[in-house]
């Protein structure tokens, strides 16, 4: 009988000619061999008597996420989920380092998850490292395949007679359901472990950026300064997935300037997005050699006020559109009504540096434990920090450390925002 993949309103049939024979992979014991049983046996508990507290926290985190998968399967009347996006795999494995490379959004493994079990599908080249270093003690079963075989053949065996959702999309030969947004929504609210990790990542990022701003010399190239920062981050186990250093005239001309060979003479803005344990956070700081010119100071103050407004209203129950509207009012009040149209204002982030671009008509309702990055700019001035929506309001995870700060009053509440370091 053919396998079904749910494609929204119907079951798409996987071709009958897929090889389910024992010769395909003698290691596998799959639903094709046991059609009347669930796809996988109950998950063993190899970490039951393990004393590593970090492993115990990860195991608990994985179990919480498996609960979310179960709820999703029940709500959509499906039998299993296949995760193959790097962000989804890092999320479900509680920070496993399982990506292919920095240039790919696809993981080096696939996860097959049903209501009772979870399996990792890995080729024989990577399986030992994956299972021993990244997933040991987390309740996964290993489904190993030869590196030259299509991983979706293994998925097809595990999915026999099942309705399966996949975050990778599909092709004519394997018409898997492309259910990326609902699956991505499962990871939008951070767990307690993820909030702790994001808080630590934010502090590490901020300290590294601020130290870089304090220590490079006038005349150094943008690319050199980017290298200094990347070195600091890698030493702390943080991967810079986006790193921009822009200075002087380039800063005036381009809102999203990348690092070039230009020498820094007057002013530089450093923006970075870093990843650790799969989670991403972003921060921006500006340094000036000599006093700020009055025009730039006015622009920076306005960007700071808009940023403080966005942050203050990042509260449970409000929609992104509600928050956006309040920020636009600040632009209008200070005679810059079109500035918001000239640059991205913010994103929702987590296991991707840009899960969702925040727009004026975005109807997403903010909930506790959502991570946002607000980054308004005015001409060449930018103010950017990462926050987490909290039941008590918000938490700035990239708050300035050893850095000049400005106090902005929003609805009578003082909010501290990073200023410009003058050297």
N, C-alpha and C positions, 0 to 999 in steps of 0.2 A: 504494500500500500504506500502511496506517495506521501511525502512529508508536506505539511502545510505551513506557510508563513503568512501571518496576518498582515494585510496591506491596507487597513483602514476600514473597509466594509466587507471584505471577502477574504477567502483563503486562497493564496496563490500557491500552485502546486510546484514543488521542486521536481525536476525531471527524473523519470524513473531510471535512467541509465547511470545514475551515480552508483559507484561501487560500494556496496555494503558488505562485501565478502570478508572473511577472516584474513585473506591474503593482503588486504589493504593495509592493515596495521594490526599485527597479532597481539600487540600490547593492550589494545582497547577492549573493554567489556562495556557494551553500550546498550541503548534501548532497542537497537535492531536485534540483539541477541535475546533480550528479555522484554518483548513487546507488551506484556501484561503488567509489568512493574513500572515504578517510577524510573526516570532516566538514570538516576544515580543512587547508590545506597546512602543511608544517613551519614552525615558528616562525622568523622571520628574526632576525637578531642585529644590530639597529641600534646597540647599545652596544659592539660588538666593539673598536673603537679609541677608545672614550670614556675620558677620563683622570680623570673625577670619581670619587674613591675611595668616596664615600658611595653613589653610584649603583652602583658595582661591588659593594659590600656588599649593597645591596638586591637587585640582580640575583641574586647568589648565594643570598640568603635565599629569593627567589621560587622558584628552581630546587629548593632543598631541599623546599619545600612542594609543588611539583609532583610530586616523587618520592613524597611521602606520598599524594597523590591517586592516582598510578599504582598504588601498593600497595593502596589502598582499592578501586580499580576491579578489580584482579586478584582480590582476596579476595572481592568481592561479585559478580563476573562481570557487571559493568556496563560501559557504553561511555563514559559521560561524567557529569560532575557540574555542576549549576547552583547557584551560590552567590548569594544575594540578601540574606542577613542582614548588617547593618552590621558585626558583629563578624567574620563569616567573610570578608567582602570586605576589611576592613582587614588581617586576618591574611594572606590570600593575596597581597595587594599590598604586603606589608611596610610597613604603616603609611600607606597611601594615605588621604587625607581624602575619603571618598566616601559618607558618611552623608547622609541627607536632612535631619534636624534632630535636636536633642537629645531630642525627644519620640518619636522613631520608632526602632524596632529594625530597620528595613528600609533597605537601601542605595539610593542614587539610580541605581545601575547593576546589571546582572547580569553575572556571570562564567560563561562556558561553557568547561569544561575537559575535554579528553579526554586520551588517553595521549601525544599528540604535540604538541598545540597548546593555546593559551589565547586566548580572545577576550573582549572587553568589549562588552556590549550597552548602548548609551547613546542617549538621545534627542538630537536635533539642537541643543537648547538648551545642553546641558552637555558635549557630546562634545569640543569643542575644549579646554576647561579640563581635563577628565578626561584626555585623551590627552596634552596638552602639559605639564601641571603635576604630575599624579599618577602617570601610568603610562609616561612617556617613557623609552625605553631598557630597559624591563623585559620585552620580548618579547611584548607583547599585540598582537592584531589588533583593529581597531575595526569593530564592526558597528553602524552608525548607523541610527536609525529616526526617523520623524517623531514629535514629542512626543505627538501625539494618537493614535498607534497603540499597541495593547497590546504590551508587550515580549515577552510569551510567544508571540506569533505568530512573532517572530524565533526564539525558542527552539524552537518547533515545526519551523521550517524546518531549523535546525541539527541537530535531533534525529531527523530522518526515518529511520525503521527502526532506531532506536537505543534501548537501555535506559538511562534517565537517572535519577539520584538528584538530589533538590533539597532544600535546607534550608528552604524556605518553606512546605511543605505544598501544598495544592491546593484545588480546587473541583470542582463537578460537571462543569464544562466542561473543566477541565484537571486530571485526577486524578494530579498528580505525587506521587511518593513523598515522604512526610514522614519524612526520615531524619536529623532534627536531631541526635540524640545521637551516633550514630557519626561524623557529620561534625564535630561539635563536639569529639569526642575527638581528632581529628587535630591540633588546635591546643593541646592541653593541655600538651605538653612544649615549653618555650621553646627557640628556637634561640640560638646564641651572640650574635647581634645583638640579639635580643629581651631577653636577660638584661642586656646592656649598657644598653639603653634603659630597662628597668625599674629598674635600679640608679640611673640618672641621674634618672628620674622620681621615685623614692622620695626621693632626697636633695632634689630641688627642692620636693616636697610638704612634707617635714619642715621645711625651712628656712622656708618660707612660713608654715606653721602656727605654728611657734615664734616667728617675728618678729611675727606678729599677736598672739599671746598676750602678748608683752612690751610692746606699744605701744598697746593701746587703753586708754581711761580708764574708771575706775569710773563707773557711771551711764549709759554708752552702751548703746544698745539691741542686742539680739541680732542684729537685721537689719542694723544698722550694721556690726557686727564681721564678719558674713558678707560684707558688701560689701567691707570692707577686704581680706579674704582672697581673694575672687574677683578683685579687681583685681590683687593680687600674682601670682596664678596665671596670669591671662590675659597678663600682661606676659612670662611665661616660656613662653608657648605651651602652657599646660596648661588644659584645659577641666574645670571642676568639675562632675562629673555628679551628685554628691550632696554637700551641704554643710549641716551642722547645727551651730547654736550654741545651747546650752541652759544655763540658769543657775538658781541658787537653788531656789525652790520647784518650778519646772517640771522641773528636773533630778531632784528627789526623786520626782516623780509619774510621769514618762514615761521609759522606757528608750530610746526612739527619738524624742526630741522634735525637731521642726523649729524653725527660727528664727522668732521672733515679735517683737512690739514691746516685750517685757518689758525693763526696765532691769536691767543686771547690777550687783548690789550686793556679793555675797560671793564667788561662785565661778562659773566658766563652763567648760564642756567643749566643745571644738571638734573635730568629726569631719568629715573630708572624703575623698571619693574623686575622684581626678583622672585624666584621660585625656590621653595624648600619644602620637602615632603609633599610635593605636588601643588601646594598652595601658593598663590601669587598675591603680592602687594605692590603698590606703587607710591612713589614720593618724588617731589621736586623741591630743589633749593636753588637760590640765586646768590652769587657772590659778586661784589663790586670792588675794583681797585680804585680807591678814591671815593669822594662823596657822590651820592646819587644826584643826577640832574633832576630838577623839580618836576619835569614832565613825566619822567619814568616813575618817580615816587608817587605821583597822582595815579598813574595807571596801576601800579602795584597795590596801592591802598584800595582801589576799587575792586581789583581781582580778589583781594583778601576779604573784603566785605561780602562779595558774592559767595565766596567759598564758605565763609562762616555761616551765611544764611542757609546754604544747601545743607551743611552739616547739622545745624541746629534743628532743622525740620526733617531730618532723616530719622523718623520715629515710626513705631508700629502703627498701622492703621491708615497712614497717609499714602496716597499714590505718588508715583514718580512725577506725574503731571502736576500734582499739588505742590510738590517741592520745587519743581522747575518754575512754576508760575511765580513763586515768591522770589526766586533768584532773578528772574527777568525784571521784576519791579525795581530791584536795586540798580540794574543796568539803566533802566529808564529814568530813575530818580536822579542819576548823576550824568544825564545827557549822553549816554552811550547805548541807545536802544537796540542797535544792530550788532553789538559785539558778540552776543551769544550765537549769532548765525555764522560766525567766522571761525569757530573752533569747537571741538567736542567739549561738552560740559562735564561728562562723567560716564562711568560704566559700572555695571555690576560685575564682580569678579570673584574668583575663588580658585577652582582648579583650571581655569583658563584666565589669561590676563584680560579677556574681553568677552565675558559670557553674554552680555547684553549692553548695547549702547543706549544710554538714557536720553530720551528725546522728549520734546514738549507734550506729545500726545501719548506717552507711554502709560498704560493703565495698570502696570504692575503695582500691587499693593505691598508696601513694605511690611515685613514681618521680623520678629526678633531673630537675631543671628544671621542676617543677610549682610554680606560684605559689599561695600560700595567704594568707588574712588571718584571723588569730585575734583575737577581740574579746570576751573574757569580761567580764562585769560583775557587781558586787555592789551591790545597791541603786542608788545614784546614781554609783558609781565604776566607771569603765571603763578598760581597758587594751587598746589595739589597735595592731597593727603588721602589715605585710606581709612575708612571708618567701618564700624560694625554697628548695625541697628541693634539696640538693646531694649529690654523691657523698661528700663529706667530712662531711656532716651537714645544715647549713642555712645560709642567708645572710639576715640581716635587712636588707631594702633601705630601710626607713624608720627606721633606727636613730637615736636621739636625737643631736642635734648640740650646740648650745649650750644645754644643758638639764640640770636636776638629775636624777640617776639613782639607782636602787636596785640593789643587788647581791642576786640571788636564787641560792641554791645548789640545783642539781638533780643528783642522783646524783654529788655532789662537784664538779660543774662550776659555775663562777661565770658567771651570765648577767646582763648589765646590762639593766635595764628602766627606762623613763621614770618619773620621779616626778611630783610636782605642783610647778609654779612658784609660789612664794609671793612676792607683791609687797607 
